[in-house]
Amino acid sequence: MNRRWLLGWVGMTVIAALAPLHAAETPVTGFLNRTVTVEGKEHPYVVYLPRDYTPERKWPVILFLHGAGERGTDGLKQTQVGIGTALRFHPERFPAVVVMPQCLPGERWTDRMADVALKALDDTVQRYQGDPNRIYLTGLSMGGAGSWYLGTAHPHRFAAIVSICGRGDIPGIVTGLKDSPVWIVVGDQDQAQTVQFARDAHQALKAGGSTTVRYTEYPGVGHNSWDKAYAAPELAAWLFAQRLKTDG
């Protein structure tokens, strides 16, 4: 047998054998395009995997709901605001899998779009080794309202909620979330109704018996209070310190 041919064949065999092992040890990370099907319709969304992601352990999972300006069908705009920006500038603060669905034009984070968000979350938790005791919900503006909606509808699903400059139903919030860790964020130069809602929701949760509600009102900040919130290291640290309470 020709010696040169034999050495080449052996080398190719070794490379082929090592390739699957290498791929298994180094999963693709970063912002990944995914789709989810709800009621027969396919919806694009994005999953973020941290650089050190490995399927060998359980991971905290964040569900992020964007605002009205990021609605669409491209599956991308929702990654360019809020937590997506923070992930690019401060990835070390978010050692978690992050789910970023996109709301359709003219819709809000209720009804069908709430189902899309939860289906994307469920698929991500299953596919990427999500820890069911460390699932977090956050959103801004319309997504802040969506976080109140989903949080009150599923109070035992999320270990903590961060709602930024979004309004909701205060009686429902108190009933559903008085035992849940909640952080409310608003800028004092936002719309008067939004600022007043944030203050009233904070006081109502405290009056309803909540001992875990937190409140931040940024002085001199308008509607965009999310850039400061998601860039704050203490918010991320607080979020990941929360665990879902389980019986026993």
C-alpha positions in Angstrom: 0.0 0.0 0.0 1.3 3.5 -0.8 2.7 5.1 2.4 1.6 8.6 1.5 -2.0 7.5 0.7 -2.1 5.5 4.0 -1.0 8.4 6.1 -3.5 10.7 4.4 -6.3 8.2 4.9 -5.4 7.8 8.6 -5.3 11.6 9.1 -8.7 12.1 7.5 -10.2 9.3 9.7 -8.9 11.0 12.8 -10.3 14.4 11.8 -13.7 12.8 11.0 -13.7 11.0 14.3 -12.8 14.2 16.3 -15.2 16.5 14.5 -18.5 15.4 16.2 -16.8 15.4 19.6 -15.5 19.0 19.1 -19.0 20.1 18.0 -20.6 18.5 21.0 -18.2 20.2 23.4 -18.5 23.7 21.9 -22.2 24.5 21.3 -23.1 27.6 19.2 -23.8 30.5 21.5 -24.9 34.1 21.2 -28.2 35.3 19.6 -29.9 32.3 17.9 -32.9 32.5 15.6 -35.7 30.1 16.5 -39.4 29.7 15.6 -42.4 28.5 17.5 -45.8 27.4 16.1 -49.0 28.5 17.8 -52.4 27.8 16.3 -50.8 26.7 13.0 -48.8 29.9 12.6 -45.0 30.1 12.8 -43.5 32.9 14.9 -39.8 33.8 14.8 -38.1 34.6 18.1 -34.5 34.8 19.4 -32.8 32.8 22.2 -29.5 34.1 23.7 -27.1 31.6 25.1 -24.1 32.9 27.1 -20.6 32.2 25.9 -20.0 29.6 28.5 -23.2 27.8 27.9 -23.1 24.0 28.4 -26.0 21.5 28.3 -24.3 19.7 31.2 -26.1 21.8 33.8 -29.3 23.7 34.5 -29.6 27.4 33.5 -31.7 30.3 34.7 -34.0 31.5 32.0 -35.3 35.1 31.4 -38.4 35.8 29.3 -38.1 39.4 27.9 -41.0 41.3 26.4 -40.2 44.3 24.2 -42.2 47.5 23.7 -44.6 48.7 21.0 -41.8 50.0 18.8 -40.3 46.6 18.3 -43.4 44.9 17.0 -43.0 43.2 13.7 -42.4 39.9 11.8 -38.6 40.1 11.3 -37.8 38.3 14.5 -34.9 40.7 15.2 -35.9 44.2 16.3 -36.8 42.9 19.8 -33.1 42.1 20.4 -31.9 45.6 19.8 -33.5 47.2 22.8 -33.7 46.7 26.6 -32.1 43.5 27.7 -30.6 42.8 24.3 -28.5 45.9 24.6 -27.4 44.9 28.1 -26.4 41.5 26.9 -24.1 43.0 24.3 -22.5 45.5 26.7 -22.5 43.6 30.0 -22.8 39.8 29.2 -21.0 38.9 32.4 -24.0 40.2 34.4 -26.5 37.9 32.7 -25.3 34.3 33.1 -28.6 33.0 31.7 -30.5 31.8 28.7 -32.7 34.7 27.5 -35.9 34.3 25.4 -36.9 37.2 23.2 -40.2 36.7 21.3 -41.6 39.3 19.0 -45.1 40.7 19.2 -47.0 41.0 15.9 -48.0 44.5 14.5 -51.1 45.8 16.1 -51.1 43.2 18.9 -50.2 43.4 22.6 -48.7 40.8 25.0 -52.1 39.3 25.8 -54.2 36.5 24.4 -52.5 35.0 21.3 -49.2 36.8 21.8 -49.1 35.8 25.5 -49.5 32.2 24.2 -46.6 32.7 21.8 -44.3 34.1 24.5 -45.1 31.2 26.8 -44.7 28.6 24.1 -41.3 30.1 23.2 -40.3 30.0 26.9 -41.5 26.4 27.3 -39.6 25.2 24.2 -36.4 27.0 25.4 -36.6 25.6 28.9 -36.9 22.1 27.4 -34.2 22.5 24.7 -31.6 24.4 26.7 -31.7 22.8 30.1 -33.7 25.6 31.8 -34.1 25.5 35.6 -37.8 25.6 36.4 -37.0 27.2 39.8 -35.1 30.1 38.1 -37.4 31.4 35.4 -37.7 35.2 35.4 -40.0 37.6 33.6 -39.2 41.2 32.5 -40.5 43.7 30.0 -40.5 47.4 29.1 -43.3 49.8 28.2 -45.8 47.6 26.4 -43.7 44.7 27.5 -43.8 46.0 31.1 -47.6 45.8 30.8 -47.2 42.3 29.4 -45.1 41.3 32.4 -47.9 42.3 34.7 -50.4 40.4 32.5 -48.4 37.2 32.3 -47.2 37.4 35.9 -50.7 37.7 37.4 -52.0 35.0 35.0 -49.2 32.6 36.0 -48.0 33.7 39.5 -46.4 30.4 40.3 -44.4 30.2 37.1 -41.9 33.0 37.6 -39.3 33.3 40.4 -39.2 37.1 40.0 -40.6 39.9 37.8 -39.1 43.2 36.7 -41.7 45.5 35.1 -40.3 48.7 33.6 -42.6 51.6 32.8 -45.6 49.4 32.1 -49.1 49.7 33.4 -51.6 47.0 34.5 -54.5 46.0 36.7 -53.5 46.9 40.3 -56.1 44.7 42.1 -55.0 41.7 40.0 -51.4 42.5 40.6 -51.9 42.5 44.4 -53.9 39.3 44.3 -51.5 37.5 42.1 -48.1 38.8 43.0 -48.1 39.9 46.7 -46.0 36.8 47.5 -43.7 37.2 44.5 -40.4 39.1 44.3 -41.3 42.2 42.1 -39.2 45.1 41.0 -41.0 48.2 39.6 -39.0 50.7 37.5 -40.1 54.1 36.1 -38.6 57.5 35.3 -40.2 60.4 37.1 -40.4 62.3 33.7 -42.5 59.6 32.1 -46.1 60.1 31.3 -48.0 61.2 34.4 -50.3 58.1 34.3 -47.3 55.8 34.0 -45.5 57.3 37.0 -48.6 57.4 39.1 -49.4 53.8 38.3 -45.9 52.7 39.3 -46.2 54.5 42.6 -49.7 53.2 43.3 -48.7 49.6 42.4 -45.8 49.7 44.7 -47.9 51.0 47.6 -50.7 48.6 46.9 -48.4 45.6 47.0 -46.9 46.8 50.2 -50.3 47.4 51.7 -51.4 43.9 50.5 -48.6 42.2 52.5 -45.7 42.1 50.0 -42.3 42.0 51.7 -40.4 41.5 48.5 -41.5 44.3 46.2 -38.8 46.8 45.2 -39.2 50.2 43.6 -36.9 52.5 41.6 -37.9 55.9 40.3 -35.1 57.5 38.3 -35.1 61.3 38.6 -34.9 63.3 35.4 -35.6 60.2 33.2 -38.4 60.0 30.8 -40.0 57.0 29.2 -36.7 55.2 28.5 -35.9 54.0 32.0 -35.0 50.6 30.7 -31.4 51.5 29.6 -30.5 52.5 33.2 -32.4 49.6 34.7 -30.9 46.8 32.6 -27.4 48.3 32.9 -27.6 48.4 36.7 -25.5 45.6 38.2 -27.7 45.5 41.3 -30.8 44.7 39.3 -29.3 41.6 37.6 -27.7 40.5 40.9 -31.1 40.7 42.6 -32.9 38.9 39.8 -30.6 35.9 39.9 -30.8 35.7 43.7 -34.5 34.8 43.5 -35.7 31.2 43.5 -39.2 29.9 43.0 -40.7 28.8 46.3 -41.6 25.1 46.2 -43.5 23.0 48.7 -41.3 21.3 51.2 
